[in-house]
């Protein structure tokens, strides 16, 4: 493949700008539809129509628990797992492909809001103030999912289309298991490279952690609070177990402090104590406590080996506790069970993206290490292709008043359109 001409670059850049107001309106609509875990049907239906209107012949693929459970990288199903089908759209060139094929992946699931009264506006408002577009999912990652569509629209607007196959994947479960993108993999969708416009501050992700979700359950011995010293408080006992896991967290961070691409990360393998449920009555010593946790692992460490170490840590701690040795805690794996990955430098796809970013942003593309989960691990580990995560500047991800920079979205969309044109080639419609 050869770099784009200056004329082609200028036309594509102008085309993104010409359609950008519509792109932002499209992104606002994605935000306003909302859709928490397991309730993404409306937003997925809307995206299905958008794909269909553009001639991408979308199909729905059901979440197959049986098929997923056979794969080493599948997240564990629970009662909260989304069963909403993923959507696959496909662009086909008119004749024989003239360039390389591409997956454009984007997740439509979003995380919970927290107390809505702590937001500056309705979390699903799509409010614009200055350069910021606000709302749950504005950054993570409905602006990126929109950019997947509008980068292709920019080519269409000037009478061009990719001269190779493009597979568009709109998925759920990225925030909890990664099973949406894994489902697409299991159905055989593969290309020469993948691009995922997650909110990465206009940087390229070089390395990414794996993630595990698990729940620790501890049983106590209930008594009336007037006799509290004769019982065992399950909440107090659970906090002792969490203390042991905190020791393991620090041990892991020290163990892997020299891991390539993680040397500058002060604390990459965070243990998050996320949800605590316990007890039945304020005047009874609690008989049960369930604590949901998330922890990260570095690339090269298998999810199963990390799980084995977690289970051993809890078992060893319990064995030395007078009460827990007789009432051992239980661990349930109830979400992510994924490994991390490294995007090896120097691929042809990365070089093309570097040229595209330079043109769109006027500066060299830099890289980062991500300590959060990203679906690119599916393409990298199992498709064995360059999986590039590159997206706009955003803030307060998973927090209150989540936002994305509008000008950054424009730059990223421009870079994506330029990348597609060079990587896939273009032909007249």
C-alpha positions as CSV (number, residue, x, y, z in Angstrom):
1,X,0.0,0.0,0.0
2,X,1.1,3.5,-0.6
3,X,0.5,6.7,1.5
4,X,-2.4,8.9,0.5
5,X,-1.8,11.9,-1.7
6,X,-2.0,15.3,-0.2
7,X,-5.2,15.9,-2.3
8,X,-6.9,12.8,-0.9
9,X,-5.9,13.7,2.7
10,X,-7.4,17.2,2.2
11,X,-10.7,15.9,0.8
12,X,-11.1,13.3,3.6
13,X,-10.3,15.9,6.3
14,X,-12.8,18.4,4.8
15,X,-15.5,15.7,4.5
16,X,-15.2,14.8,8.2
17,X,-15.6,18.5,9.0
18,X,-18.6,18.8,6.7
19,X,-20.5,16.0,8.5
20,X,-19.3,16.7,12.0
21,X,-22.4,18.5,13.3
22,X,-24.5,15.5,12.3
23,X,-22.0,13.2,13.9
24,X,-22.3,15.0,17.2
25,X,-26.1,14.9,17.0
26,X,-25.8,11.1,16.3
27,X,-23.5,10.7,19.3
28,X,-26.0,12.7,21.5
29,X,-28.7,10.4,20.4
30,X,-26.6,7.3,21.4
31,X,-26.1,8.9,24.9
32,X,-29.8,9.7,25.3
33,X,-31.0,6.2,24.5
34,X,-29.1,5.0,27.6
35,X,-29.3,1.3,28.4
36,X,-27.8,-0.3,31.5
37,X,-26.4,-3.8,31.6
38,X,-29.0,-6.3,30.2
39,X,-31.2,-3.4,29.0
40,X,-29.3,-2.4,25.8
41,X,-32.0,-3.6,23.4
42,X,-33.1,-0.1,22.4
43,X,-29.7,1.3,21.7
44,X,-28.7,-1.9,19.8
45,X,-31.9,-1.7,17.7
46,X,-31.1,1.9,16.9
47,X,-27.6,1.0,15.8
48,X,-29.0,-1.9,13.8
49,X,-31.1,0.5,11.8
50,X,-28.2,2.8,11.2
51,X,-26.1,0.0,9.8
52,X,-29.0,-1.2,7.7
53,X,-29.6,2.2,6.3
54,X,-25.9,2.3,5.1
55,X,-26.1,-1.0,3.4
56,X,-24.0,-3.0,5.8
57,X,-26.5,-5.9,6.0
58,X,-26.4,-6.2,9.8
59,X,-27.1,-9.4,11.7
60,X,-27.8,-10.1,15.4
61,X,-25.8,-12.8,17.2
62,X,-27.1,-14.2,20.4
63,X,-25.0,-14.6,23.5
64,X,-24.5,-18.4,23.6
65,X,-23.5,-19.3,27.2
66,X,-22.7,-22.8,26.3
67,X,-20.4,-21.9,23.4
68,X,-18.7,-19.1,25.4
69,X,-18.1,-21.2,28.5
70,X,-15.9,-23.6,26.4
71,X,-13.5,-20.8,25.6
72,X,-10.5,-20.0,27.9
73,X,-11.0,-16.3,27.6
74,X,-14.7,-16.1,28.4
75,X,-16.0,-14.1,31.3
76,X,-18.2,-16.0,33.8
77,X,-21.9,-15.7,33.4
78,X,-24.1,-14.6,36.3
79,X,-27.7,-13.5,36.7
80,X,-26.8,-10.0,35.6
81,X,-25.0,-11.0,32.4
82,X,-26.5,-9.2,29.4
83,X,-28.3,-11.5,26.9
84,X,-28.8,-8.7,24.4
85,X,-27.5,-9.8,21.0
86,X,-24.5,-8.2,19.5
87,X,-24.6,-6.6,16.0
88,X,-22.3,-7.3,13.1
89,X,-22.4,-5.2,10.0
90,X,-20.2,-5.8,7.0
91,X,-19.0,-3.6,4.2
92,X,-18.0,-5.5,1.0
93,X,-15.9,-3.9,-1.8
94,X,-17.3,-4.0,-5.3
95,X,-14.8,-6.5,-6.6
96,X,-11.6,-8.1,-5.4
97,X,-10.1,-6.4,-2.4
98,X,-7.4,-3.9,-3.1
99,X,-6.1,-3.4,0.4
100,X,-6.3,-4.9,3.9
101,X,-9.5,-5.9,5.8
102,X,-10.4,-4.2,9.1
103,X,-12.6,-4.7,12.2
104,X,-14.1,-1.6,13.6
105,X,-15.2,-2.5,17.1
106,X,-17.2,-0.5,19.7
107,X,-19.1,-1.4,22.8
108,X,-22.5,0.1,23.6
109,X,-22.8,-1.0,27.2
110,X,-22.3,1.6,29.9
111,X,-21.6,1.5,33.6
112,X,-24.2,2.5,36.3
113,X,-24.8,6.1,37.1
114,X,-24.4,6.4,40.8
115,X,-26.7,8.9,42.5
116,X,-28.2,11.0,39.6
117,X,-28.5,14.1,41.8
118,X,-24.7,14.3,41.9
119,X,-24.5,14.9,38.2
120,X,-24.6,18.5,36.9
121,X,-27.4,17.5,34.5
122,X,-29.4,14.5,33.5
123,X,-26.8,11.7,33.0
124,X,-28.4,10.9,29.6
125,X,-28.8,14.5,28.5
126,X,-26.0,14.7,25.9
127,X,-25.4,18.2,27.3
128,X,-22.8,20.3,25.4
129,X,-20.9,23.0,27.2
130,X,-17.9,24.5,25.4
131,X,-15.8,21.7,24.0
132,X,-17.3,19.1,26.3
133,X,-20.1,16.6,25.5
134,X,-21.5,15.2,28.7
135,X,-23.3,12.0,29.6
136,X,-22.9,8.4,30.7
137,X,-21.0,6.8,27.8
138,X,-20.0,10.1,26.2
139,X,-16.4,9.0,26.4
140,X,-16.7,5.3,27.2
141,X,-17.4,4.8,24.4
142,X,-20.4,6.0,22.4
143,X,-18.4,8.8,20.9
144,X,-16.0,6.1,19.6
145,X,-18.8,3.8,18.4
146,X,-20.2,6.8,16.5
147,X,-16.8,7.6,15.0
148,X,-16.7,4.0,13.6
149,X,-19.8,4.9,11.5
150,X,-18.9,8.5,10.6
151,X,-15.4,7.8,9.5
152,X,-16.9,5.6,6.8
153,X,-19.6,8.2,6.1
154,X,-16.8,10.8,5.5
155,X,-15.6,8.6,2.6
156,X,-19.1,8.1,1.3
157,X,-19.7,11.8,1.3
158,X,-17.0,12.3,-1.3
159,X,-18.1,9.3,-3.4
160,X,-15.6,6.8,-2.0
161,X,-15.8,3.5,-0.1
162,X,-13.3,1.1,1.3
163,X,-11.8,-1.2,-1.3
164,X,-11.6,-4.1,1.2
165,X,-13.9,-5.7,3.7
166,X,-14.8,-3.9,6.9
167,X,-16.5,-5.7,9.8
168,X,-18.3,-3.4,12.2
169,X,-18.9,-4.9,15.6
170,X,-21.4,-3.3,18.0
171,X,-21.1,-5.2,21.3
172,X,-22.3,-5.4,24.9
173,X,-20.6,-6.9,28.0
174,X,-17.3,-5.0,27.4
175,X,-17.6,-3.5,30.9
176,X,-18.1,-6.8,32.7
177,X,-17.0,-9.9,30.9
178,X,-15.7,-9.1,27.4
179,X,-18.1,-11.8,26.1
180,X,-19.7,-9.7,23.4
181,X,-16.5,-9.3,21.3
182,X,-15.5,-12.9,22.2
183,X,-18.9,-14.0,20.7
184,X,-18.0,-12.3,17.4
185,X,-14.6,-14.1,17.5
186,X,-16.3,-17.5,18.0
187,X,-18.5,-16.9,15.0
188,X,-15.4,-16.5,12.8
189,X,-15.3,-12.8,12.2
190,X,-11.6,-11.9,11.5
191,X,-9.7,-9.3,9.6
192,X,-6.1,-8.1,9.0
193,X,-6.3,-5.6,11.9
194,X,-8.7,-4.2,14.4
195,X,-9.3,-0.6,15.5
196,X,-11.2,0.3,18.7
197,X,-11.7,4.0,19.4
198,X,-11.8,3.8,23.2
199,X,-11.2,7.1,25.0
200,X,-7.4,6.9,25.2
201,X,-6.4,10.6,25.1
202,X,-5.4,10.4,21.4
203,X,-2.8,7.8,22.3
204,X,-2.3,4.2,21.2
205,X,-2.4,1.5,23.8
206,X,0.8,-0.5,23.8
207,X,0.0,-2.9,26.7
208,X,-3.1,-3.7,28.6
209,X,-3.9,-5.6,31.8
210,X,-6.1,-8.6,32.1
211,X,-9.0,-8.5,34.6
212,X,-10.7,-10.9,37.0
213,X,-14.0,-10.4,38.8
214,X,-14.9,-12.5,41.9
215,X,-17.1,-12.6,44.9
216,X,-16.0,-13.7,48.4
217,X,-18.7,-15.0,50.6
218,X,-18.2,-15.4,54.4
219,X,-20.7,-16.9,56.8
220,X,-21.0,-15.6,60.4
221,X,-22.6,-16.8,63.6
222,X,-25.7,-14.7,64.3
223,X,-26.7,-13.8,67.8
224,X,-28.6,-10.9,69.4
225,X,-26.4,-7.8,69.7
226,X,-26.7,-7.9,73.5
227,X,-24.6,-11.1,73.2
228,X,-22.4,-9.9,70.4
229,X,-19.2,-11.2,71.8
230,X,-20.5,-14.7,71.6
231,X,-21.2,-14.6,67.9
232,X,-19.2,-14.0,64.8
233,X,-19.8,-10.9,62.6
234,X,-19.6,-11.9,58.9
235,X,-18.8,-8.4,57.9
236,X,-15.8,-8.1,60.2
237,X,-14.6,-11.6,59.1
238,X,-14.9,-10.5,55.5
239,X,-12.8,-7.5,56.0
240,X,-10.0,-9.7,57.4
241,X,-10.1,-11.7,54.2
242,X,-10.0,-8.5,52.2
243,X,-6.9,-7.5,54.2
244,X,-5.2,-10.7,53.1
245,X,-6.1,-10.0,49.5
246,X,-4.6,-6.5,49.9
247,X,-1.4,-8.1,50.9
248,X,-1.5,-10.2,47.7
249,X,-2.2,-7.1,45.7
250,X,0.9,-5.4,47.0
251,X,2.9,-8.6,46.4
252,X,1.8,-8.7,42.8
253,X,2.7,-5.1,42.2
254,X,6.2,-5.6,43.5
255,X,6.6,-8.9,41.7
256,X,5.8,-7.4,38.3
257,X,7.3,-3.9,38.9
258,X,9.9,-4.5,36.1
259,X,7.4,-6.0,33.6
260,X,7.9,-4.5,30.2
261,X,5.6,-1.4,29.6
262,X,4.6,-1.4,33.3
263,X,7.8,0.0,34.8
264,X,6.4,3.5,35.1
265,X,3.0,2.5,36.5
266,X,3.0,3.1,40.2
267,X,0.2,0.6,41.1
268,X,-1.1,-1.1,37.9
269,X,-2.7,-4.2,39.5
270,X,-5.5,-2.6,41.6
271,X,-7.8,-4.6,43.8
272,X,-11.1,-2.9,43.8
273,X,-13.5,-3.8,46.6
274,X,-16.6,-2.8,44.8
275,X,-19.8,-4.2,46.3
276,X,-20.6,-5.3,49.8
277,X,-23.9,-7.0,50.7
278,X,-24.5,-8.4,54.2
279,X,-26.8,-9.0,57.1
280,X,-30.5,-9.2,57.6
281,X,-31.3,-7.2,60.7
282,X,-29.8,-4.2,62.5
283,X,-30.1,-5.9,65.9
284,X,-28.6,-9.2,64.8
285,X,-24.9,-10.0,64.3
286,X,-24.8,-10.5,60.5
287,X,-24.7,-14.1,59.4
288,X,-23.5,-13.6,55.9
289,X,-21.4,-11.1,53.8
290,X,-20.7,-11.1,50.1
291,X,-17.9,-8.9,48.8
292,X,-17.5,-8.3,45.0
293,X,-14.0,-7.6,43.9
294,X,-12.0,-6.8,40.7
295,X,-8.3,-7.3,40.3
296,X,-5.9,-6.8,37.3
297,X,-3.0,-9.0,36.1
298,X,-0.1,-8.2,33.8
299,X,0.2,-9.7,30.2
300,X,1.6,-13.2,30.2
301,X,-0.1,-14.2,33.4
302,X,-3.0,-16.5,32.8
303,X,-6.4,-15.8,34.3
304,X,-6.5,-19.3,35.7
305,X,-3.1,-19.1,37.4
306,X,-4.1,-15.8,39.0
307,X,-7.5,-17.3,40.1
308,X,-5.6,-20.3,41.7
309,X,-3.4,-17.9,43.6
310,X,-6.3,-15.9,44.9
311,X,-8.1,-19.0,46.0
312,X,-4.9,-20.2,47.8
313,X,-4.4,-16.9,49.5
314,X,-7.9,-16.9,50.9
315,X,-7.7,-20.6,51.9
316,X,-4.3,-20.2,53.6
317,X,-5.5,-17.2,55.5
318,X,-8.7,-19.0,56.6
319,X,-6.7,-22.0,57.7
320,X,-4.9,-19.9,60.3
321,X,-8.1,-18.2,61.7
322,X,-9.9,-20.0,64.5
323,X,-13.4,-19.3,63.1
324,X,-12.7,-19.3,59.3
325,X,-10.8,-22.5,59.5
326,X,-14.1,-24.2,60.5
327,X,-16.2,-22.0,58.2
328,X,-14.0,-21.4,55.1
329,X,-14.9,-18.5,52.8
330,X,-16.3,-19.3,49.3
331,X,-15.1,-17.7,46.1
332,X,-17.3,-17.3,43.0
333,X,-16.0,-16.1,39.7
334,X,-18.7,-13.9,38.3
335,X,-17.4,-11.7,35.4
336,X,-14.1,-11.0,33.7
337,X,-11.7,-13.9,33.5
338,X,-9.3,-12.3,30.9
339,X,-5.6,-12.1,30.2
340,X,-3.8,-9.0,29.2
341,X,-1.9,-8.4,25.9
342,X,0.9,-6.4,24.3
343,X,0.6,-4.7,20.9
344,X,4.1,-5.4,19.6
345,X,5.6,-2.2,17.9
346,X,6.3,-1.9,14.2
347,X,3.3,-3.5,12.6
348,X,2.2,-2.1,9.2
349,X,-1.2,-1.2,10.7
350,X,0.4,0.8,13.4
351,X,2.6,2.7,10.9
352,X,-0.5,3.6,8.9
353,X,-2.2,4.8,12.0
354,X,0.8,6.9,12.9
355,X,0.7,8.7,9.5
356,X,-3.1,9.2,9.9
357,X,-2.7,10.7,13.4
358,X,0.1,13.0,12.3
359,X,-2.1,14.3,9.6
360,X,-5.1,14.8,11.8
361,X,-3.5,16.0,15.0
362,X,-0.3,17.6,13.7
363,X,1.9,15.7,16.1
364,X,3.5,12.3,16.5
365,X,1.4,9.5,17.9
366,X,2.4,8.5,21.5
367,X,1.6,5.3,23.4
368,X,0.3,4.4,26.8
369,X,-0.1,1.4,29.1
370,X,-3.8,0.8,30.0
371,X,-4.6,-0.6,33.5
372,X,-8.3,-1.1,32.5
373,X,-9.9,-3.9,30.6
374,X,-10.1,-3.5,26.8
375,X,-11.8,-5.8,24.2
376,X,-8.7,-5.6,22.0
377,X,-7.4,-8.6,24.0
378,X,-9.8,-10.8,21.9
379,X,-8.3,-9.7,18.6
380,X,-4.8,-9.7,19.9
381,X,-4.7,-13.0,21.8
382,X,-7.2,-15.1,19.7
383,X,-7.4,-13.5,16.3
384,X,-3.6,-13.0,16.3
385,X,-3.9,-9.6,14.5
386,X,-2.7,-6.0,15.4
387,X,-5.4,-4.7,17.7
388,X,-5.1,-0.9,18.0
389,X,-6.9,1.0,20.7
390,X,-6.9,4.7,19.9
391,X,-9.6,7.3,20.7
392,X,-10.5,10.7,21.9
393,X,-9.7,12.8,25.0
394,X,-12.3,12.2,27.7
395,X,-12.7,12.6,31.5
396,X,-14.6,11.4,34.5
397,X,-15.0,7.9,32.9
398,X,-17.2,5.8,35.2
399,X,-17.7,8.8,37.4
400,X,-20.0,11.8,37.6
401,X,-20.3,14.2,34.7
402,X,-18.4,11.9,32.2
403,X,-17.4,13.9,29.2
404,X,-15.6,13.8,25.9
405,X,-13.8,16.5,24.0
406,X,-15.7,17.4,20.8
407,X,-12.6,18.7,19.0
408,X,-10.7,15.6,20.0
409,X,-13.6,13.5,18.5
410,X,-13.2,15.4,15.3
411,X,-9.4,14.8,15.2
412,X,-9.8,11.1,16.0
413,X,-12.6,10.6,13.4
414,X,-10.3,12.3,10.8
415,X,-7.4,10.0,11.7
416,X,-9.7,7.0,11.5
417,X,-11.0,8.0,8.0
418,X,-7.5,8.6,6.8
419,X,-6.4,5.2,8.3
420,X,-9.2,3.4,6.6
421,X,-8.6,5.0,3.3
422,X,-4.9,3.9,3.3
423,X,-5.2,0.6,5.0
424,X,-8.2,-0.7,3.1
425,X,-7.7,1.3,-0.1
426,X,-10.6,3.2,-1.6
427,X,-12.8,2.8,-4.7
428,X,-15.6,4.8,-6.2
429,X,-19.1,3.9,-5.0
